């Protein structure tokens, strides 16, 4: 019995140090998350930000893009589910603060990625925006330059046809 006690309690400091080193290595390896292979998420909506008040967007092409991201497996799994159920805040944004009239390309950025997930690629990486000046438009009217009704214009009251 004395030999067994000597075996366990001899060099206690050295044995505790070895145990501490093993525990540090164990927790550092166990705490690591595996990086999954990059995944591509299809049909991510494009939103237009900072549109100047004097312009109106008449068309955008494309309206959806593909986003390639990489990160830990569990976060990518959650992101896939959130995007599939449309509960994710992830969107591709185009900043239109420097927009002028005509057709232009705006670079895309992605917002709403979870912490730990990194953006690898946006395909396509820009959106084509067509814009015109907004505001009052002059439409042909039945008034002359002073605002009076033209004499050749007659206003008639229409009666609905009765066909029962």
C-alpha positions in Angstrom: 0.0 0.0 0.0 2.9 2.3 0.8 4.4 1.7 -2.6 1.1 2.7 -4.3 0.9 5.9 -2.3 4.5 6.7 -3.2 3.7 6.0 -6.8 0.8 8.5 -7.0 2.3 11.2 -4.7 5.9 11.2 -5.8 6.7 14.2 -8.0 3.3 15.7 -7.5 4.3 19.1 -8.9 5.6 17.6 -12.1 2.5 15.5 -12.5 0.2 18.5 -11.9 2.1 20.5 -14.5 1.7 17.7 -17.1 -2.0 17.5 -16.3 -2.3 21.3 -16.8 -0.5 21.1 -20.2 -2.7 18.3 -21.4 -5.9 20.2 -20.3 -4.8 23.4 -22.1 -4.1 21.4 -25.3 -7.4 19.5 -25.0 -9.5 22.7 -24.6 -7.8 24.6 -27.3 -8.4 21.8 -29.9 -11.9 21.1 -28.7 -12.8 24.8 -28.8 -11.8 25.2 -32.4 -14.6 25.3 -35.0 -14.0 23.7 -38.4 -14.0 25.9 -41.4 -16.4 24.5 -43.9 -15.9 24.7 -47.6 -17.3 27.9 -49.2 -21.0 27.8 -50.0 -22.9 29.8 -52.6 -26.3 31.2 -51.7 -28.5 31.9 -54.7 -31.3 34.5 -55.2 -30.1 37.1 -52.6 -32.2 40.2 -53.1 -30.5 43.5 -54.3 -31.6 46.7 -52.5 -30.8 50.2 -53.6 -29.6 52.6 -50.9 -29.1 56.4 -50.8 -31.1 57.3 -53.9 -30.9 61.1 -54.5 -34.3 62.8 -54.3 -34.0 64.3 -57.8 -33.7 60.9 -59.5 -36.0 57.9 -60.0 -34.8 54.4 -60.8 -36.6 53.0 -63.8 -34.9 49.6 -64.0 -32.2 47.5 -62.3 -30.5 44.4 -63.7 -30.1 42.0 -62.0 -32.5 42.1 -59.0 -31.0 39.0 -57.4 -27.4 37.8 -57.1 -25.4 34.8 -55.9 -23.2 35.2 -52.8 -20.3 32.9 -51.8 -19.5 32.8 -48.1 -17.2 30.8 -45.8 -17.2 30.2 -42.1 -17.8 27.6 -39.4 -20.1 24.7 -40.4 -22.8 25.4 -37.8 -23.1 29.1 -38.8 -23.3 28.2 -42.5 -26.0 25.7 -41.7 -28.0 28.3 -39.8 -27.5 30.8 -42.6 -28.7 28.4 -45.2 -31.9 27.8 -43.2 -32.5 31.5 -42.6 -32.1 32.4 -46.3 -34.3 29.5 -47.4 -37.1 30.6 -45.0 -36.5 34.3 -45.8 -35.8 35.1 -42.2 -32.3 36.3 -42.8 -31.3 40.0 -43.0 -28.6 39.2 -45.6 -29.0 41.4 -48.7 -26.8 42.8 -51.4 -26.8 46.6 -51.3 -26.0 49.1 -54.0 -25.0 52.6 -52.9 -26.6 55.1 -55.3 -25.5 58.3 -53.5 -23.5 59.4 -56.6 -26.2 58.5 -59.1 -26.7 60.6 -62.2 -29.2 60.4 -65.0 -28.8 57.5 -67.5 -27.4 53.9 -67.2 -24.7 53.2 -64.7 -23.1 50.4 -62.8 -23.2 50.3 -59.0 -20.9 48.1 -57.0 -22.6 45.7 -54.6 -21.8 45.0 -51.0 -23.4 42.4 -48.7 -24.8 43.3 -45.3 -26.4 41.0 -42.7 -23.7 38.3 -42.5 -23.4 36.6 -39.1 -20.2 37.2 -37.1 -17.6 34.6 -38.1 -18.9 34.3 -41.7 -16.8 36.0 -44.3 -17.8 37.1 -47.8 -15.8 35.4 -50.6 -17.6 36.5 -53.8 -20.7 38.3 -55.2 -21.8 37.2 -58.7 -22.3 39.5 -60.5 -20.5 42.1 -58.3 -22.3 45.1 -59.7 -25.9 46.1 -60.7 -26.9 48.1 -63.8 -29.2 51.0 -62.8 -31.2 53.1 -65.2 -32.4 56.4 -63.8 -34.2 59.5 -64.9 -34.8 62.9 -63.3 -37.9 62.8 -61.2 -40.2 65.7 -60.7 -43.0 67.5 -62.6 -43.4 66.4 -66.2 -45.2 68.4 -68.8 -48.0 66.5 -70.4 -50.0 67.8 -73.4 -53.0 69.6 -72.1 -56.1 71.4 -73.5 -54.9 74.8 -72.2 -53.0 77.5 -73.9 -49.9 79.2 -72.6 -51.9 81.5 -70.3 -53.8 78.7 -68.7 -57.1 79.3 -70.5 -59.1 76.4 -72.1 -58.6 76.2 -75.9 -61.7 77.0 -77.9 -61.6 73.8 -79.9 -61.8 71.7 -76.8 -65.3 70.7 -75.7 -66.1 68.9 -72.5 -68.9 66.4 -72.8 -70.6 64.5 -70.1 -70.7 60.8 -70.9 -73.7 58.7 -69.9 -73.1 55.1 -69.1 -74.8 52.7 -71.6 -77.6 50.7 -70.2 -77.4 47.2 -71.4 -79.0 44.9 -69.0 
